[in-house]
Amino acid sequence: MKGAPPGFGTADALFSKSRKRLKYSIYFLLSLTLIVLGRIDHPLNKDIHNAIGFVVTPVIVAFDTVADGVINTISWVQGLAVLEAENAALREENSRLQQYRFIAERAVMENQRLQELMNVRPTFVPTLVTARVIAVAGGAYSKSVLIHAGSEDGVRDDLPVVDEHGLVGRTITTGFRATRVLLTTDINSRIPVQVERSRQNAIVVGRNDDLLAMIFTEPGIDVGVGDRIITSGHGGLFPADVIVGTVVEVSEEEILILPEANLKNLDFVRVLDYNANQLEPAEGE
């Protein structure tokens, strides 16, 4: 705990020393005066002694009273300084605790998201690696992100990527420690899908905006607003039954889908170790 500022202690010490010196000086002068008067044999000596005592004693008492008041005032000011120092220390400690609380809440949130992420795993498709998104590339001509995982983690091109909600996209360029992921909303994205309710097949393409479009639909396809769209597994690039999005508009011109994955605020994603030729579960699974 911080103490009072040095100035208050110094002032208190100097005042105490001055007070002692003044008292000793007064006592010395009185003693010297009484000694001198005592050598003079005069009838007035007794009266003078009494007068000096009558005059000087109240002065000394008054001086002591004032001195005690000043010392008490200095002690009170010192107490205020100590309280201020304690308050400053408490404020600093509170600030540190707030920072620790923020870090703890962030860790809890990330842990919850990772736990949710584990629930998105499609049947018999293991997670190759869970990685953090470290860069976002979005513009008029591309929609992709960069993740902190690469060939040293076993990542390769054309692997499906998901978050805790649904399909994010697929890996397209793999480096040693980083990989670029093509999002489902990119204009070059093509995903074989099914309408979950009717099990009718189609292809979903990106539009370089926030929505997806359904094309190459079956004649008279049964689809409506609110229907969920999932991967069909056709083509061998994506596993079946991964959520792609929800239909938000159906018209004669187009069918629009809102992606299920949180593509605007990606944090952690999972790269799935998917191989269409090896879908059987391993022993013990």
Contacts in CASP RR format, 6 or more apart in sequence:
PFRMAT RR
TARGET T0000
AUTHOR 0000-0000-0000
METHOD contacts of the structure
MODEL  1
MKGAPPGFGTADALFSKSRKRLKYSIYFLLSLTLIVLGRIDHPLNKDIHN
AIGFVVTPVIVAFDTVADGVINTISWVQGLAVLEAENAALREENSRLQQY
RFIAERAVMENQRLQELMNVRPTFVPTLVTARVIAVAGGAYSKSVLIHAG
SEDGVRDDLPVVDEHGLVGRTITTGFRATRVLLTTDINSRIPVQVERSRQ
NAIVVGRNDDLLAMIFTEPGIDVGVGDRIITSGHGGLFPADVIVGTVVEV
SEEEILILPEANLKNLDFVRVLDYNANQLEPAEGE
1 85 0 8 1.000
1 86 0 8 1.000
1 89 0 8 1.000
2 82 0 8 1.000
2 85 0 8 1.000
2 86 0 8 1.000
2 88 0 8 1.000
2 89 0 8 1.000
3 81 0 8 1.000
3 82 0 8 1.000
3 85 0 8 1.000
4 78 0 8 1.000
4 79 0 8 1.000
4 81 0 8 1.000
4 82 0 8 1.000
4 85 0 8 1.000
5 81 0 8 1.000
8 74 0 8 1.000
8 77 0 8 1.000
8 78 0 8 1.000
8 81 0 8 1.000
9 74 0 8 1.000
9 78 0 8 1.000
11 74 0 8 1.000
12 71 0 8 1.000
12 74 0 8 1.000
12 75 0 8 1.000
12 78 0 8 1.000
15 67 0 8 1.000
15 70 0 8 1.000
15 71 0 8 1.000
15 74 0 8 1.000
16 71 0 8 1.000
19 67 0 8 1.000
22 63 0 8 1.000
23 60 0 8 1.000
23 63 0 8 1.000
26 56 0 8 1.000
26 60 0 8 1.000
30 52 0 8 1.000
30 56 0 8 1.000
33 52 0 8 1.000
34 49 0 8 1.000
34 52 0 8 1.000
37 45 0 8 1.000
37 48 0 8 1.000
37 49 0 8 1.000
38 45 0 8 1.000
110 267 0 8 1.000
110 268 0 8 1.000
113 164 0 8 1.000
113 267 0 8 1.000
113 268 0 8 1.000
114 130 0 8 1.000
114 268 0 8 1.000
116 164 0 8 1.000
117 130 0 8 1.000
117 162 0 8 1.000
117 163 0 8 1.000
117 164 0 8 1.000
117 268 0 8 1.000
117 269 0 8 1.000
117 270 0 8 1.000
118 127 0 8 1.000
119 164 0 8 1.000
120 162 0 8 1.000
120 163 0 8 1.000
120 164 0 8 1.000
120 165 0 8 1.000
120 166 0 8 1.000
120 242 0 8 1.000
120 270 0 8 1.000
121 127 0 8 1.000
121 270 0 8 1.000
121 272 0 8 1.000
122 239 0 8 1.000
122 240 0 8 1.000
122 241 0 8 1.000
122 242 0 8 1.000
122 272 0 8 1.000
123 239 0 8 1.000
123 241 0 8 1.000
124 279 0 8 1.000
124 280 0 8 1.000
124 281 0 8 1.000
124 285 0 8 1.000
125 160 0 8 1.000
125 239 0 8 1.000
125 272 0 8 1.000
125 273 0 8 1.000
125 274 0 8 1.000
125 279 0 8 1.000
126 272 0 8 1.000
126 273 0 8 1.000
127 270 0 8 1.000
127 271 0 8 1.000
127 272 0 8 1.000
127 273 0 8 1.000
128 153 0 8 1.000
128 154 0 8 1.000
128 155 0 8 1.000
128 159 0 8 1.000
128 270 0 8 1.000
128 271 0 8 1.000
128 272 0 8 1.000
128 273 0 8 1.000
129 149 0 8 1.000
129 150 0 8 1.000
129 153 0 8 1.000
129 154 0 8 1.000
129 155 0 8 1.000
129 270 0 8 1.000
129 271 0 8 1.000
130 268 0 8 1.000
130 269 0 8 1.000
130 270 0 8 1.000
130 271 0 8 1.000
131 147 0 8 1.000
131 148 0 8 1.000
131 149 0 8 1.000
131 153 0 8 1.000
131 179 0 8 1.000
131 268 0 8 1.000
131 269 0 8 1.000
131 270 0 8 1.000
131 271 0 8 1.000
132 147 0 8 1.000
132 148 0 8 1.000
132 267 0 8 1.000
132 268 0 8 1.000
133 145 0 8 1.000
133 146 0 8 1.000
133 147 0 8 1.000
133 148 0 8 1.000
133 266 0 8 1.000
133 267 0 8 1.000
133 268 0 8 1.000
133 269 0 8 1.000
134 146 0 8 1.000
134 147 0 8 1.000
134 148 0 8 1.000
134 178 0 8 1.000
135 145 0 8 1.000
135 146 0 8 1.000
136 144 0 8 1.000
136 145 0 8 1.000
136 146 0 8 1.000
136 266 0 8 1.000
137 143 0 8 1.000
137 144 0 8 1.000
137 145 0 8 1.000
137 146 0 8 1.000
137 180 0 8 1.000
138 144 0 8 1.000
139 208 0 8 1.000
140 208 0 8 1.000
141 187 0 8 1.000
141 208 0 8 1.000
142 186 0 8 1.000
142 208 0 8 1.000
143 182 0 8 1.000
143 183 0 8 1.000
143 185 0 8 1.000
143 186 0 8 1.000
143 187 0 8 1.000
143 189 0 8 1.000
143 206 0 8 1.000
143 208 0 8 1.000
143 263 0 8 1.000
144 172 0 8 1.000
144 180 0 8 1.000
144 181 0 8 1.000
144 182 0 8 1.000
144 183 0 8 1.000
144 186 0 8 1.000
145 168 0 8 1.000
145 180 0 8 1.000
145 181 0 8 1.000
145 183 0 8 1.000
145 266 0 8 1.000
145 269 0 8 1.000
146 178 0 8 1.000
146 179 0 8 1.000
146 180 0 8 1.000
146 181 0 8 1.000
147 161 0 8 1.000
147 178 0 8 1.000
147 179 0 8 1.000
147 181 0 8 1.000
147 269 0 8 1.000
147 271 0 8 1.000
148 177 0 8 1.000
148 178 0 8 1.000
149 155 0 8 1.000
149 177 0 8 1.000
149 178 0 8 1.000
149 179 0 8 1.000
149 271 0 8 1.000
150 174 0 8 1.000
150 175 0 8 1.000
150 176 0 8 1.000
150 177 0 8 1.000
150 178 0 8 1.000
150 179 0 8 1.000
151 174 0 8 1.000
151 175 0 8 1.000
151 176 0 8 1.000
152 176 0 8 1.000
152 177 0 8 1.000
155 171 0 8 1.000
155 174 0 8 1.000
155 175 0 8 1.000
155 179 0 8 1.000
155 271 0 8 1.000
156 171 0 8 1.000
156 174 0 8 1.000
157 171 0 8 1.000
157 172 0 8 1.000
157 173 0 8 1.000
157 174 0 8 1.000
158 170 0 8 1.000
158 171 0 8 1.000
158 172 0 8 1.000
158 237 0 8 1.000
159 170 0 8 1.000
159 171 0 8 1.000
159 271 0 8 1.000
159 272 0 8 1.000
159 273 0 8 1.000
159 274 0 8 1.000
160 167 0 8 1.000
160 169 0 8 1.000
160 170 0 8 1.000
160 237 0 8 1.000
160 238 0 8 1.000
160 239 0 8 1.000
160 242 0 8 1.000
160 271 0 8 1.000
160 272 0 8 1.000
160 274 0 8 1.000
161 167 0 8 1.000
161 168 0 8 1.000
161 169 0 8 1.000
161 170 0 8 1.000
161 171 0 8 1.000
161 181 0 8 1.000
161 269 0 8 1.000
161 270 0 8 1.000
161 271 0 8 1.000
161 272 0 8 1.000
162 168 0 8 1.000
162 169 0 8 1.000
162 242 0 8 1.000
162 261 0 8 1.000
162 269 0 8 1.000
162 270 0 8 1.000
162 272 0 8 1.000
163 261 0 8 1.000
163 262 0 8 1.000
163 266 0 8 1.000
163 268 0 8 1.000
163 269 0 8 1.000
163 270 0 8 1.000
165 243 0 8 1.000
165 260 0 8 1.000
165 261 0 8 1.000
165 262 0 8 1.000
166 242 0 8 1.000
166 243 0 8 1.000
166 244 0 8 1.000
166 245 0 8 1.000
166 260 0 8 1.000
166 261 0 8 1.000
167 184 0 8 1.000
167 191 0 8 1.000
167 231 0 8 1.000
167 238 0 8 1.000
167 242 0 8 1.000
167 243 0 8 1.000
167 244 0 8 1.000
167 245 0 8 1.000
167 259 0 8 1.000
167 260 0 8 1.000
167 261 0 8 1.000
168 181 0 8 1.000
168 183 0 8 1.000
168 184 0 8 1.000
168 261 0 8 1.000
168 263 0 8 1.000
168 266 0 8 1.000
168 269 0 8 1.000
169 181 0 8 1.000
169 182 0 8 1.000
169 183 0 8 1.000
169 184 0 8 1.000
169 189 0 8 1.000
169 261 0 8 1.000
170 181 0 8 1.000
170 182 0 8 1.000
170 189 0 8 1.000
170 237 0 8 1.000
170 238 0 8 1.000
171 179 0 8 1.000
171 180 0 8 1.000
171 181 0 8 1.000
171 182 0 8 1.000
171 271 0 8 1.000
172 180 0 8 1.000
172 181 0 8 1.000
172 182 0 8 1.000
173 179 0 8 1.000
173 180 0 8 1.000
174 180 0 8 1.000
179 271 0 8 1.000
181 269 0 8 1.000
182 188 0 8 1.000
182 189 0 8 1.000
183 189 0 8 1.000
183 263 0 8 1.000
184 191 0 8 1.000
184 204 0 8 1.000
184 206 0 8 1.000
184 212 0 8 1.000
184 244 0 8 1.000
184 259 0 8 1.000
184 261 0 8 1.000
184 263 0 8 1.000
185 206 0 8 1.000
185 207 0 8 1.000
185 208 0 8 1.000
185 209 0 8 1.000
185 210 0 8 1.000
185 211 0 8 1.000
185 212 0 8 1.000
185 259 0 8 1.000
185 263 0 8 1.000
186 206 0 8 1.000
186 208 0 8 1.000
187 205 0 8 1.000
187 206 0 8 1.000
187 207 0 8 1.000
187 208 0 8 1.000
188 206 0 8 1.000
189 204 0 8 1.000
189 205 0 8 1.000
189 206 0 8 1.000
190 203 0 8 1.000
190 204 0 8 1.000
190 205 0 8 1.000
191 203 0 8 1.000
191 204 0 8 1.000
191 205 0 8 1.000
191 231 0 8 1.000
191 238 0 8 1.000
191 244 0 8 1.000
192 201 0 8 1.000
192 203 0 8 1.000
192 231 0 8 1.000
192 232 0 8 1.000
192 233 0 8 1.000
192 234 0 8 1.000
192 235 0 8 1.000
192 237 0 8 1.000
192 238 0 8 1.000
193 201 0 8 1.000
193 202 0 8 1.000
193 203 0 8 1.000
193 204 0 8 1.000
193 214 0 8 1.000
193 229 0 8 1.000
193 230 0 8 1.000
193 231 0 8 1.000
193 232 0 8 1.000
193 244 0 8 1.000
194 200 0 8 1.000
194 201 0 8 1.000
194 202 0 8 1.000
194 229 0 8 1.000
194 230 0 8 1.000
194 231 0 8 1.000
194 232 0 8 1.000
195 202 0 8 1.000
195 221 0 8 1.000
195 222 0 8 1.000
195 223 0 8 1.000
195 227 0 8 1.000
195 228 0 8 1.000
195 229 0 8 1.000
196 227 0 8 1.000
196 228 0 8 1.000
196 229 0 8 1.000
196 230 0 8 1.000
197 222 0 8 1.000
197 227 0 8 1.000
197 228 0 8 1.000
198 221 0 8 1.000
198 222 0 8 1.000
198 223 0 8 1.000
198 227 0 8 1.000
200 217 0 8 1.000
200 218 0 8 1.000
200 221 0 8 1.000
200 222 0 8 1.000
200 223 0 8 1.000
201 218 0 8 1.000
201 232 0 8 1.000
201 234 0 8 1.000
202 214 0 8 1.000
202 215 0 8 1.000
202 216 0 8 1.000
202 217 0 8 1.000
202 218 0 8 1.000
202 221 0 8 1.000
203 214 0 8 1.000
203 215 0 8 1.000
203 216 0 8 1.000
204 212 0 8 1.000
204 213 0 8 1.000
204 214 0 8 1.000
204 215 0 8 1.000
204 229 0 8 1.000
204 244 0 8 1.000
204 257 0 8 1.000
205 212 0 8 1.000
205 213 0 8 1.000
205 215 0 8 1.000
206 212 0 8 1.000
206 213 0 8 1.000
207 213 0 8 1.000
210 258 0 8 1.000
210 259 0 8 1.000
210 263 0 8 1.000
210 264 0 8 1.000
211 248 0 8 1.000
211 256 0 8 1.000
211 257 0 8 1.000
211 258 0 8 1.000
211 259 0 8 1.000
212 244 0 8 1.000
212 245 0 8 1.000
212 256 0 8 1.000
212 257 0 8 1.000
212 258 0 8 1.000
212 259 0 8 1.000
213 254 0 8 1.000
213 255 0 8 1.000
213 256 0 8 1.000
213 257 0 8 1.000
214 223 0 8 1.000
214 229 0 8 1.000
214 247 0 8 1.000
214 254 0 8 1.000
214 255 0 8 1.000
214 256 0 8 1.000
214 257 0 8 1.000
217 223 0 8 1.000
217 255 0 8 1.000
223 247 0 8 1.000
223 250 0 8 1.000
223 255 0 8 1.000
224 247 0 8 1.000
224 250 0 8 1.000
225 247 0 8 1.000
225 248 0 8 1.000
225 249 0 8 1.000
225 250 0 8 1.000
226 246 0 8 1.000
226 247 0 8 1.000
226 248 0 8 1.000
227 246 0 8 1.000
227 247 0 8 1.000
228 243 0 8 1.000
228 245 0 8 1.000
228 246 0 8 1.000
228 247 0 8 1.000
228 260 0 8 1.000
229 243 0 8 1.000
229 244 0 8 1.000
229 245 0 8 1.000
229 246 0 8 1.000
229 247 0 8 1.000
229 257 0 8 1.000
230 240 0 8 1.000
230 241 0 8 1.000
230 242 0 8 1.000
230 243 0 8 1.000
230 244 0 8 1.000
231 238 0 8 1.000
231 239 0 8 1.000
231 240 0 8 1.000
231 241 0 8 1.000
231 242 0 8 1.000
231 244 0 8 1.000
232 240 0 8 1.000
233 239 0 8 1.000
233 240 0 8 1.000
233 276 0 8 1.000
235 276 0 8 1.000
236 276 0 8 1.000
237 276 0 8 1.000
238 274 0 8 1.000
239 272 0 8 1.000
239 274 0 8 1.000
239 279 0 8 1.000
243 260 0 8 1.000
244 257 0 8 1.000
244 259 0 8 1.000
244 260 0 8 1.000
245 257 0 8 1.000
245 258 0 8 1.000
245 259 0 8 1.000
245 260 0 8 1.000
246 257 0 8 1.000
246 258 0 8 1.000
246 260 0 8 1.000
247 255 0 8 1.000
247 256 0 8 1.000
247 257 0 8 1.000
248 256 0 8 1.000
248 257 0 8 1.000
248 258 0 8 1.000
249 255 0 8 1.000
249 256 0 8 1.000
250 256 0 8 1.000
END
